[in-house]
Structure formats: structure tokens, C-alpha cells
């Protein structure tokens, strides 16, 4: 069950669709949001990620940085 949740959460976060990214990110608690941001930043800066994953992570970070709380 947790694996399915995590898979769906990352599908949303890496969807390149601002509404899905925003909705999923806002549904997470503060600690989970921090973990997500750190992981997305690693995806953008670390080597070894598929180019489309890097693009998706960049879009997610851009969307998250524009959110108003």
C-alpha cells in the first residue's frame, strides 16, 4: 500500500503538469515536502539521472518555488 502511494506521489510530482505537482506537494506534511525538495534538487544536480527525469525534476522545483502558502 505504501509503495503504491509513493509511486503515485512521484508520478504526480514528476508529471510536468503544474496542477498535479501543486496538488500533490500541498498534500504532503512539512517534513515530506522538505524530503521531496531535497530529492528533486539531487535529481537536477547529480549525474546518473535520465535527461527526462532531470527535466521533470526541474519543472517540479519551478512549480513548487512559485507556490503561495
Phi and psi in degrees as a GROMACS rama.xvg file:
@    title "Ramachandran Plot"
@    xaxis  label "Phi"
@    yaxis  label "Psi"
@TYPE xy
-64.1845  -37.4449  UNK-2
-62.2518  -41.2942  UNK-3
-64.4369  -42.3129  UNK-4
-60.296  -48.2127  UNK-5
-62.798  -40.6014  UNK-6
-62.578  -44.7388  UNK-7
-67.2665  -38.1996  UNK-8
-62.5408  -47.2646  UNK-9
-69.2699  -33.0785  UNK-10
-58.3962  -43.3944  UNK-11
-67.568  -46.9752  UNK-12
-65.1902  -30.1216  UNK-13
-104.109  17.1199  UNK-14
-74.3951  -17.516  UNK-15
66.6703  15.2487  UNK-16
-109.883  107.87  UNK-17
-50.429  -40.4048  UNK-18
-66.08  -41.5007  UNK-19
-66.8949  -42.3429  UNK-20
-61.1993  -50.1522  UNK-21
-61.0589  -47.5532  UNK-22
-60.4171  -46.5668  UNK-23
-67.5158  -44.4372  UNK-24
-60.9224  -45.1581  UNK-25
-66.9456  -20.9237  UNK-26
-78.7477  -10.6347  UNK-27
-88.7981  151.671  UNK-28
-74.0977  168.855  UNK-29
-56.1043  -45.4192  UNK-30
-63.359  -43.6422  UNK-31
-63.9721  -37.4039  UNK-32
-61.5899  -41.5398  UNK-33
-63.6442  -42.9424  UNK-34
-61.8471  -43.3672  UNK-35
-61.6589  -47.6243  UNK-36
-60.5941  -44.5389  UNK-37
-60.7609  -43.5188  UNK-38
-66.6667  -42.713  UNK-39
-61.9369  -40.5113  UNK-40
-63.3412  -39.2158  UNK-41
-64.4814  -39.1082  UNK-42
-62.093  -36.22  UNK-43
-76.5521  -35.2499  UNK-44
-100.045  -25.9845  UNK-45
-86.3006  149.652  UNK-46
-80.4409  164.412  UNK-47
101.862  -8.71585  UNK-48
-88.4889  147.029  UNK-49
-64.8052  141.857  UNK-50
-52.7327  -36.8876  UNK-51
-69.4487  -31.6049  UNK-52
-67.0869  -38.931  UNK-53
-63.9574  -45.1167  UNK-54
-60.5967  -44.2247  UNK-55
-63.9025  -40.9357  UNK-56
-65.2603  -40.8113  UNK-57
-62.0665  -43.009  UNK-58
-63.6744  -41.2675  UNK-59
-62.9354  -46.2418  UNK-60
-62.1934  -40.8695  UNK-61
-61.4304  -45.9924  UNK-62
-63.3828  -45.7573  UNK-63
-63.2128  -39.8931  UNK-64
-67.0099  -20.64  UNK-65
-93.4093  0.512902  UNK-66
-72.7693  146.411  UNK-67
-110.189  129.18  UNK-68
